[in-house]
Amino acid sequence: MRAAIVRFVGVFFGCLLAFSALTAAVGLQNRLGLAEQSIARAAAYLARLGGSRAEVVEGNIILTGEARLQVNHECTGVFVFVVLLSFMLAYPAPWGRKILGMLAGVVLLSAVNIARIATLVRLVDFYPGLFEYFHEYVWQGLFLMLTTLYAMAWVERAQT
């Protein structure tokens, strides 16, 4: 049991290190423009469905009222995905379940991320003073909690 835990921790941190080195080597944060723009468009669309007048300008900037919200590389969720994928790669499960779990996790959490940004847009419409708090604390914590819950649910399914 102890050897399995040591192996998991070693592979997990090894994957994190490898992903970090790869993202730094390719300058990933500078190559996410299309993802940033797609997320901005989807979030603005969702916010408009909720009554906002949000529109995307300059590719990745959501304009709503007086506020300009920039969707940058940190808003893509890519760094949370790296943690999730590292966890799933390290966990002892069949490769088919790992791949399916990783794909489903990225899709599901991407949808949650778009909803996160859309709700922040609506928050700015009504309570602009609360944006920073909800952006930095409420949604960051909730997004991490949902990622953890997804990983736990995946472990349950991967073991059956």
Sequence and secondary structure as in RCSB ss.txt:
>XXXX:A:sequence
MRAAIVRFVGVFFGCLLAFSALTAAVGLQNRLGLAEQSIARAAAYLARLGGSRAEVVEGNIILTGEARLQVNHEC
TGVFVFVVLLSFMLAYPAPWGRKILGMLAGVVLLSAVNIARIATLVRLVDFYPGLFEYFHEYVWQGLFLMLTTLY
AMAWVERAQT
>XXXX:A:secstr
 HHHHHHHHHHHHHHHHHHHHHHHHHTGGGS HHHHHHHHHHHHHHHHHTT   EEETTTEEEETTEEEE  GGG
G HHHHHHHHHHHHHS   HHHHHHHHHHHHHHHHHHHHHHHHHHHHHHHH GGGHHHIIIIIHHHHHHHHHHHH
HHHHHHHHT 
